Amino acid sequence: MWSLRSPWSRRSLAGQFLAFQLVVVAVVLVAVAAVSVNQSTKEFRDVRGQRMIAVAENLASTPIVRERFADPFAAQILAPDVDRAVALSGAGVADLADPSGLVRVSSDPSRIGQILDLKDSGAKEGRAWFGDLDVDGVHSLAGQVPINDVNGVVLAIVSVSERYPSVWQLLSGAGERLLLYLGLGAALGMLASWLLSRRIKRQTRGLEIAEIASLADHREALLHSIREGVVAVNNDGVITVLNDSAQALLDVTPTAVGRRVAEVGLDPAVTEFLLSGEDGRAAQSDVVIVTGTRVLALNRRSATSQGQRIGSVTTMRDSTELASMQGQLSSHKSVTDTLRAQTHEFANQLHTISGLVQLGEFDSVHDFVGALTRRRAEISDAVTQHISDPAVAALLIAKTTLAAESGVALTIAPDSRLSALDPALATDVITLLGNLIDNAVDVSEGSREAHVTIHLDDLAGMTISVTDSGPGVPEHLREAIFARGVTSKPEVPGGRGIGLALVRLVSAQLGGMVDVADAPSGGACFRVTLPPTRLVDHA
């Protein structure tokens, strides 16, 4: 098939660059030559112009010229003197004209009777002058001097002219060195252009412009079509790549590309993670970071080119739904653990009742069952007299039994109060309360006088406080325990990983917030505050 591309477009990238560089070298050489010609022309005009005036003055001061210029036979009488002036000066033409410009004597007999161009000359006013004239159609440099009488009246005009040299003559007159320098410049320019074109060919791995453009288009299409977010950061902390998914996950615009990570307005935990690769830290996988509205799982790898580190590439995926499912799974697991604990407890109680029956101690059986009934009623009453929502109350009753199995006393603050909730809100409250209680029981287990205290209040919005008897949370980790975790491990330093992260996410989705402080009696106090607009009282 015939190619419709031009011969220029069919050239290789290196060939096009070489041709372009050669054109640049040629333009530079022409510019240098033009400057040299201009300077030589100016020098010729200044030097030779004064020379033409000197020759004209010398001819005008010759006695025989002054005496016989008006003679009818002046052309024959003065010809030797005029020719001698031309021969000695190297001028082209010497003319002797009357004040009107009529040539009376000339070194070129064909010019006799012609009119000398005096329109720009100062000689007709009695002054010496040199400038450009067209002599017989030839661009020439002329010097003109008047012949004056004793009163200063112009009697005749002597004009001596020389044609301007050609461009080649001007370049030659500039000296052999200039030609040598121009030749060396051209040779070095062509050699440098050839070497540079070879280097470009190596750097582009032999790819042509169309192939490079195609690769760039494919790269952009792939980056912006994949579902995972991709963020590339160079060694200076500047974002170089940000695909569509990353823009949506981080809630930023495409204008973030080319700006520093710290200037884009990202969540502080995300900013810290993206910049943590600047110091060459090892790659990190499946790091969970919770922003105000999302749970993100991030992976970071260093990016290298030809053995040199050029930055880092971070991929991220939205794990919000997964975190919610994990929270629900944790709730189900908590219920399962509670049922298992209750099953174990009921089995022990049934064994005890069975033994008493076999011994015939029926009164003891009656007393034992009564004690169990009262104990269950006390636990239920302790919860239901403060908590009117059945789902939340059931959770607290189950958690009380489960905490007791771990040796931790779980109590509800006497001034707690919670009305019936909208089912959707109750589900969120159960997620918040369940994760906070699990965290508190875990850190309190094995401590002295292990206990967990819960306080609920819905008088102005909703406040959920969970206080434990654990070691507390160091101040420098109080933000990190809510923001970061590792999906492949159940715990991270300073927290329970996704559990506390889920607490922050749900709180933010409900328009509230969560924080942690030191408890008055030691340990930590986690506090969730929700706005009143989220509450629906069915009591």
N, C-alpha and C positions, 0 to 999 in steps of 0.2 A: 504494500500500500504506500501511496505517496504521502510524505509527511507535509502537513500544512504549516509546520513551524518554520520560522525564519532561520537563515543560516546562523545568526547570532544566538538564538535560543537553543540551537542544536549543539552548540559548543558546551564543553564541560565547564563546571564552576571554576576550576583552576585556569582553564583556557580563557574564560571570560575575564577573570581577574587579571591575568597576564596582559590581555589586550587592553583592558582599561588602564592598567598601570603604564603601559607603553604610551597610550594616548596622553596620560598625565605628564609623563616625561617629555613627550613631544611638545605639549603646550608650555611646559616650563622652559624648555630650550628656546621655543619661539619667543616667549616673553623676555627671556634674557637677551636674545638677539635683538628684539625690538628696543629694549632699553639701551643696549649698546649702540644701535644705529641712531637712536634719538640723541644720545650723548655725543656721538661722533659728529652728527649733523650740527648740533649746537656749537660744538667746538670749531668745526669748519666755518660756520657762519661768522663767529666772533673773530677768529684769527684771520681768515681770508678776507673778511669784509674790511678790516683795517688795512690789510695788504692792498686791496683794490683801491682804497682811498689814497694810500701812499703812492701807488703807481700813477693814479690819475693826477695827483698833486705834482709829482715829478714831471709828468708830461706837460701839464699846464704851465709849469715854471720854466720850461725850455724856451730860450729867447726866440728862436725861429718860429716856434708855435705861436707865441704871443704876437709876433710881428706879422706873420703871414696867414693867420687863420681866416682872415676875410678876403684873401686873394682869390680871384676867380680860378686860379690854377692850384689852389691849396691842396687838392686831392693828390696831385702829382708831386708837389714840392714837399709836403709833410709826410708822405707815405713812408719814407725810410725811418723817420723818427717814431711814427706810430708802430710800425712793425718791430722796431727795436724794443720798444716798451713792452710789447706783447711777448716777445721772445725772452727778454730778461726776467719778466715777472711770472711767466707761466700762465698768464691770463688767456682767455679764449678770444675775445674781441675787444678792440679799443676804438671808440668813436669820438669824433669832434663835431658838435652840432651847434647851430645858432640858438638864441634864446627861445625860439618857437619850437625847438626840438628837431628841426630838419637836419639830417646828417649831411655834413659837408665833406668830412674826411673819415675813412674807416679802414681798419686792417683787413676787412672783408669788402672788396669793391662793390659787391652786389647790394650792400646796405646803403650806399650813397644815394641820397634822395628819399630815403625812408624817414619816417617820423619816430623819434626816440620817445619812449614812454617816460613822461615826467610828472604824471599825476600825483604820485606819492613822494616825489623827490624834493628835497630841500635845497637842491642846487640852484633852482630858478629864483630863490630868495637870497642867494648869495652864500649858502652854507654847504659844507661838505656833507655828503650823505651816502649810506650804503644800505642795501636792502634787496629784496627779491624782485626779479623782473623776468618776463618772457622775452627772450631774444631769439627771433626767428623760430618761435614756437618751442624753444628749449628753456626749461626752468633753470634760471641762472642767478648767481649772486653778483650784484653790480655795485661799484663805487663811483660816485659822481662828484665832480669838483667844478665850481664856476671859475671863469676867467673874468675878472672885474677890472674896470678902469679905475683911475685915481679917485673917482667920486663914489666908487662902490657899485656902479651900474654893471649888471651882468652883460658881458659882450659875447660869451660863448660858454659852452658846457663840455667838459671832457668826461666821458663815460668809459670805464673799463669793467668788463664782466667776465665771469668764469662759470661754466656750467656746474651744477651740483653733481657730485660723484654718485655712482650707482650704489645699491645696497651692498653688493659684494665688495666694492671698493672701500665702502665705509667699514665693513667688517674686517677687511684685510688691513685697513689703516689702523684699526684698533689694536693690532698686534697679533703676532702668531700665538702668543700665550692664550689670548681669548679663544681662538679656534681650538687650541689644544684642550683648554678647560671645558669647552662645550663638548668636544669629542669624548673626553674622559667622563664627563657628567652623563652623557647619553649611554656610554658603555656600562658605567656603574649602575645607572638607573634600570637598564634592561636586565642586568645580572640580578640586582636586588628584587626586581619584579618577578623574575623567574623563580628565584629561591623562595620568595614569599608565596607564590602560587603553589609550589610544591608543598610548603608547610600547610597551607590551607587544605590541600588535598588530603594530607595525612590527618589533620585535625578533624576533618569532616568524614574520615574513614571512606573516602572515595565516593560519598553520596553527592548527588547533584541537587540543585535548588528545588526541583519539583519533588524529589524524594524526601528532602528535609522538611519541606512544607507539608507533605503527606504525613510524615511521622508526627509532626507537631499537631496536625489536625486530629490524627488518631489518638494521640496522647490526651488532648483536651476532651475529645468525645468519651474516652474511657474514664477519665477522672470524674467527669460530671455526670456520668450515667450510672456509676456504681452506687449501691445503696449505702455503703459505709462512708462516713466522713473521712476526708483526707486533709491533713494540715502539714505543710512542710515549712520548717523554720531554719534559716541559715545560721552561720556561726555568730552573727551579730544580733540575733534575736528578732530578725525581720521575717514576717510571713511572706513566703514566696509562692505557695500553692494553697488554694482554699476552694475545694469543690462545692457543688450545690448542696450536698447532704451535710457537709460540715457547716455551711452557712446557716442551714435550718436548725441544726442541733445546737450551735453556739449562739444563735440569734444575732448574727452579724451580717453585714452587707458585703458585696464584692469589693468595696473600697478599702476593706481591711488588708488586701494584698498590697505589699510594699510598705506597710507600716509595722512598727515594733509591736510585739505581742502585748507589752505592758500598756500600750496606748489605745488598744482596741476596745477596752471596757469589758473583758471577759470576766467570768467568775474567778476570784483569787486562786482557788484550788486548781482550776484549769490552767491559769497563767503560770502558776508555779510548776505544774507538770510539764508544760510545753517548754519552759525555760530550763528545766532541770537537766536537759540533755546538752546544754551549752558547755558544761565543764567535762564532757566526755563520760558521763556516768553510764553504767551498763544499761542495756535495754530493759524495759519493763513491760510485762504482759498482763492483760486483764486487770488493770487497775480501775477500780470503780470510783467515780467522782460524782457527787450529787450536787447539781446546781439548783437554782430556785424552782425549776419546773421539770427537770429531767434527771434520770439516773444514766450516766454515761460509762461505758466500759472502754478504756483506752489502752492502746498498745503503742509503744514507741521503739523505733529502731534508728540507729545512726545511719546516715547517708554518706557514702564515700565516692570519690571519683579519682581514678588513677592513683589509688593508695592514700589520697588526702581526704580528711573529713571535711565535708561541705555543709553539714547541718544534721537535722534529724527529721524523720517522717513519723507522724502520729496518725494512726487510724482510730476511729471511734464508731461505736454503734449505740443505738438507743436501747437501753435495758430497762426502761421505765416499766413496761408491761411485765417483763421478766421479774423485776423487783417486786411488783405487786403480787404476782403469782407466788413468788418465794415467800412474801409476807403471809399470804393466805395459807401456803403449805406449812409455814411455821406455826400458824394458829391451829391448823388441823393436827400438827404434830404435838402441839401443847395439849390439845384436848385428848389425843391418844395417850400421851404420857400421864395425863390426869386420870383417865380411865384405867390405865395400867396400875397406877398407884392405888386407886380406889379398889380395883380388883384384888390387888395384893392385900390391902387392908381388910376387905370383906372376907377374903379367904381365911385370914388369921382369926377374924372374929367368928366365922362359921366353925372353924376348928375348935375354938374355945367353947362355943355353945354346944357343939357335938360332944365334947369331952364332959361338960357339965351334965348333959342329958344322960350319958352313959353312966355317970356316977350317981344319978338320981337326984342331983342337986337342982331341983326345979325352982326353988325360991331364988337361988343364985342366978339361974338363967333369966328369971324375971327381972331381977335387979340389974343384970348385965345389959339386957336388951333396953331397959329403961334408960340406963346411963348413956348408951349409944344414941338413943333417940333424942335425949336432951342435948347431947353434944352436937348432933347434926342440926338441931333446931337453933341452938345458940349461934352456930356459924352462919346459918341462913338468916337469922334475925339480925346478926351484927352487920350483915351486908344489906339486906332489903330495907332496913329502917332508914338507911341513908341513900340507897340507890333505888330509884323507881323504875329505871329501864331494865327489863328482864334480861336482855342479851348481855349487857354490861355486868349485871348482878351475877348471872351464871358464870361469866368469865372469872370474876373475882372469887367466887366460891371454889371454882376448880383450881385457880392459882393458889388459893390458901392451902388446899390439901396437898398440892404438888410441892409448894415451898416447905410445908411441914415435913415431907418425906426427905428433903435435903437438909433439914435441921435449921431452917430459917423461919422465923415467926413473921407472918404477913398480917398487918393490921390496917384498919381504915381509920383515919383521923375522925375524932368525935364530931367535928363541925363540918364534915363532908356533906354535900348535897348534890344530887343529880336527878333531874326530872326525866320523864320518858322522852326519847329522841326519835327523830325521823329514822326509818330503817337504814337509809343510805348513810346518814351521819353516824348512826350507831355502829355500822360496820367499820367506818374510819376510826371511831373512838376505840373500838376493840383492837384494831391494828396498832394504834398508838400505845394504848395501855398495855397490851400483851407484850410488845417488844420492850417497853420500858421495864415492866415487871421481870421479864426473863433476864434482862441485863442486870437488874438490881439483885436478883436471887443469885445469879452466877458469881457476882463480885462479893456478895455478903457471905456466901457459903464458906464455912471454916473460920470466920472471924469471931471475935469475942462478942457474946450476946448478939448473935446474928439476927438481924431483923430488917424488915422493909415496911415503910409506912407510906400509905397512899392517901392523898388528899384530892377530892374532887369538889368543884364549885361552879355553879352555873347561874349565879345571881347577876353577874355582868359579863356576858360572854361565857366562855368556859375555860377553866384553869385545871390542868391535870398536873399534879406534883407527885413524884416518886422519889422517896429518900431511902438510901441504903446505908449499911454499916461497913461498907468496903473501904479500900484505901483512898478513895477519892480520885479525882481527875486532875493531873497537873495543868496549870494555867496555859502552858504553851501547846497543850493537846486538845483544848476544849473546842477549838474550831475543827481540827482535823478528824475527830471521832465522828462528826456528822457528815463530813465531806468525802472521806476516802475509805476505801476498803478493798479487799482482794477477793474476787469471785471464787478462786480455787481454794481458799482457805476459810475456815469458819471464823477466824479472829484476826484482828490487826492490832498493833501496839496502841493501847489506850482505848479500845472500844471493841464492839461486837461486829464490826464490819457492816454488812448490808442492813442489819436490824436497825441500828441508830440512823443510818443513812435513809432508810425508809421512813423513819419517824420525821425527819426533816422534810422529806419530799411530801408526805401526806399533810403535814402542818402547813407547808407553803401552798399546796393545792387548796386548802381550806381557808387561806388568807391569814393564817396565824404564824407563829414562830415558836422555836424551841431553843432553850439555853440550859446551861449547866453551871452550878455554883457549889461551893462547899456547904455541907449540911451543918447546922449548929452543933450537933453531937458527933461530928466526924462523918466521913464518907462523902457522898455526892448527892446533890438534889437536882434532878432533871425536871424542868418545868415547861409545859406546853400551854400556850395561850392562844385561844381561838376567838374571833370576833362574834358578837351576839347575833349577827345576821344569819349565821349558819345554824342556829338552834331552832328547833320546833318542839314546843312543849305540848304533850298529849295528856298530861296529868289531869 
